[in-house]
Amino acid sequence: MPNTNYRAIDCVKTFSGASPHLQTFPEAEGQTFIKGDLVYLVSGEVTECATAPDAVIGIAQYDGQNLGSGVDGTTQVILAHPDNIFEGCKFDDTPGSAVTEVTDVGKTLAMQLDTGKWYIDNDDTSSHDIVRVIAVSPNAPLGNAYGILQFVFHNSAYQLGLL
């Protein structure tokens, strides 16, 4: 079973065919997130999510600027909007359980930060399920360990909610 090389989470398309939904927000000081990391708003400022988040604003479009105290800055976020379709790598502590399968489609799963990388967590049994798998990526064939899945964020996990 071949392994898929890790790829950061990315927005690959939208259901509508339009450009991905983006928004610029103030960035909290001291942020060192990287492009593709899950982020959320704390007191109106973008901050990297905790290890297994319950809520997100989206994914970082650019690396954090590690701003000092009193320094203002902004960052762009690809929103966890229901029109945006994302890709990310599947993860499980047991490599054989991280293989992409057609049965992944329709699953509700958590996101997990592991050694500085964000994954779709096939192994999480907590109540942190924030994404629904909608397809196996055409960029990584079925049967690959740590393969790439396409997903959307649950509306309940999207901090901005739906307008």
Residue pairs with C-beta under 8 A, 6 or more apart in sequence:
1 95
1 96
1 99
1 143
1 144
1 145
2 143
2 144
2 145
3 95
3 144
3 145
3 146
4 89
4 100
4 140
4 144
4 145
4 146
4 147
4 148
6 89
6 117
6 146
7 87
7 88
7 89
7 148
8 34
8 35
8 36
8 37
8 117
8 118
9 36
9 37
9 38
9 59
9 86
9 87
9 88
9 118
10 36
10 59
10 86
10 87
10 88
11 20
11 59
11 78
11 84
11 85
11 86
12 85
12 86
12 87
12 137
12 150
13 20
13 85
14 20
14 21
14 83
14 84
14 85
15 82
15 83
15 85
16 83
18 83
20 78
20 79
20 84
21 78
21 79
21 81
21 83
21 84
22 61
22 76
22 77
22 78
22 79
23 58
23 76
23 77
23 79
24 74
24 75
24 76
24 77
25 41
25 44
25 45
25 46
25 57
25 74
25 75
25 77
26 44
26 45
26 46
26 72
26 73
26 74
27 45
27 46
27 64
27 65
27 67
27 73
27 74
27 75
28 42
28 43
28 45
28 46
28 47
28 67
29 67
29 68
29 69
29 71
30 66
30 67
30 68
31 46
31 47
31 48
31 64
31 65
31 66
31 67
31 75
32 48
32 63
32 64
32 66
33 39
33 48
33 60
33 63
33 64
34 60
34 63
34 64
35 59
35 60
35 61
35 62
35 63
36 59
36 60
36 118
37 48
37 49
37 59
37 60
37 118
38 48
38 49
38 53
38 56
38 58
38 59
38 111
38 113
38 118
39 46
39 47
39 48
39 49
39 56
39 57
39 58
39 59
39 60
39 77
40 46
40 47
40 49
40 53
40 55
40 56
40 57
40 159
41 47
41 57
41 159
46 57
46 60
46 75
46 77
48 60
48 64
49 56
49 111
49 113
50 113
51 112
51 113
52 110
52 111
52 112
52 113
52 121
52 124
52 126
52 128
53 111
53 128
53 130
53 157
54 127
54 128
54 130
54 157
55 130
55 157
55 158
55 159
56 80
56 111
56 130
56 153
56 157
56 158
56 159
57 77
57 79
57 80
57 158
57 159
57 160
58 77
58 78
58 79
58 80
58 81
58 84
58 153
59 77
59 78
59 80
59 86
60 75
60 77
60 78
61 75
61 76
61 77
61 78
62 75
62 76
64 75
65 73
65 75
67 73
78 84
79 158
79 160
80 153
80 157
80 158
80 159
80 160
81 158
81 160
82 152
82 153
82 155
82 158
82 162
84 152
84 153
85 134
85 150
85 151
85 152
86 131
86 150
86 151
86 152
86 153
87 137
87 139
87 148
87 149
87 150
87 151
88 111
88 118
88 119
88 120
88 148
88 149
88 151
89 117
89 119
89 120
89 146
89 147
89 148
89 149
90 98
90 99
90 100
90 104
90 119
90 120
90 122
90 146
90 147
90 148
90 149
91 98
91 112
91 114
91 119
91 120
91 121
91 122
91 123
91 146
92 98
92 121
92 122
92 123
93 123
94 123
95 145
95 146
96 145
97 122
97 123
98 122
98 145
98 146
98 147
99 143
99 144
99 145
99 147
100 136
100 140
100 141
100 142
100 143
100 144
100 147
100 148
100 149
101 136
101 142
101 143
102 136
102 142
104 122
104 133
104 136
104 149
105 133
105 134
105 135
105 136
106 132
106 133
106 134
107 132
107 133
108 129
108 131
108 132
108 133
108 154
109 120
109 121
109 122
109 124
109 129
109 131
109 132
109 133
109 151
110 120
110 121
110 124
110 126
110 128
110 129
110 130
110 131
111 118
111 119
111 120
111 121
111 128
111 130
111 131
112 118
112 119
112 120
112 121
112 123
112 124
113 119
119 146
120 131
120 133
120 149
120 151
129 154
130 153
130 154
130 156
130 157
131 151
131 152
131 153
131 154
131 157
132 151
132 152
132 154
133 149
133 150
133 151
134 150
134 151
134 152
135 149
135 150
136 142
136 147
136 148
136 149
136 150
137 147
137 148
137 149
137 150
139 148
140 147
140 148
141 147
155 161
155 162
